[in-house]
Amino acid sequence: MLRALWCSMQKSLHTPEQFARFLTLLRQTRRDQQVTQVELSERIGLPQSDISKVERGVRRLDLLELRAWLKGLGVSPVEFLLKLEAAFDADAERNRRMQKRVK
């Protein structure tokens, strides 16, 4: 039973492409704010190595860490999520168009 619970916790609700899009937007948001990894680490209290690990997808952020990350960049979480949703929508539309071409 514990194994089944552990295995069910490993499943993800996103695709690898969505996660890659999230990481790209996270990194681009930091760069758009002209903040280095070192500066962000000092602002939010995470080691620079953790900032790098997050941006490379090695370490994940929980919701509260994402909020602190975005506040450290001076970006509204709502603004960030709206951009992420727009990117997901654009990707989905692009995929639909590609599938139509294949048919």
N, C-alpha and C positions, 0 to 999 in steps of 0.2 A: 504494500500500500504506500509506504514512504517513497519507494522508487517511482511509482506512478505519479505521485504528487510532485516529486522532483522533476520528472520528465515533462509533466504538463507545465511546469513553471519555466521550462527552457524554451517553449514555443514563443514566437514573436508575432505580433499583429501587423508588422510592416514587411515590406519587401526589401531586399538588399539595395535596390535602386532608390527607394525612399530614404533609407538610412544614409546612403551616399549623398543624396540631395540635402538632407538635414545637415550633415557635416560640412558640405560645401557652403551652405548658407551661414552656418555658425562661424566658419573661418572667414568668409567674405565680410560678414558683419563686423568682425574685429578689425579687419584690414580697412574697411570703409571708415571706421572711426579713428583710423591711424593710431592704433594701440598695438604695441608689441605683446608677445606672449609674456615677457618679463613684467611689463607694466600691468597687464591684466592679472597676473599671479599676485602681484603686490596689492592690487585693489581688492581682490576677493579672498586672499589668504590661502590659495592653493599653490603648491610648488609649480614652477614653470614646467617641469617634466610632466605633471598631470595635465596642464593645459595642452601640451603637445600630444599626449596620449589620447585625450578627448578628441582633438581635431583630426587625429589619424584613425579614430574608431577603435582604439585599443582599450580605452576606458570609457564607460558610459556615465552620463549625468543623470541624476534623478531630477525631479521637477523643481525641488527647492534649490539645487545647485544651478540648474538652468536659469532660474530667476535671479540668483546672485550674479551669475556670469553676465546676463544681459544688463542688470543694473550697473555692474562694473564697467560696462561699455556705454552706459547712458542711453540704452535702447529699451523701449517698452516691450514687455513680453507679448502684449497683444499685437503690436506692430510686427514683431518677429514672426509670430504664428500666422498672421495674415499673409506675410510674404511667403512663408513655407507652404501654406495652403494654395496660394496662387501658383507656386512652382509645381506642386503636386498636380494641380488641375492642368497646367500647361503640358506636363509630361504625359498625363493621361490622354489629353487631346492629341498629342503628337503620336502616341501609340495607336490610338483609334485610326488616325489617318494612315499610318503605316500598314495596319491590318487591312484596311480597305484596298490599298494598292496591291496587296498580296493576293486578294480574292479575284 
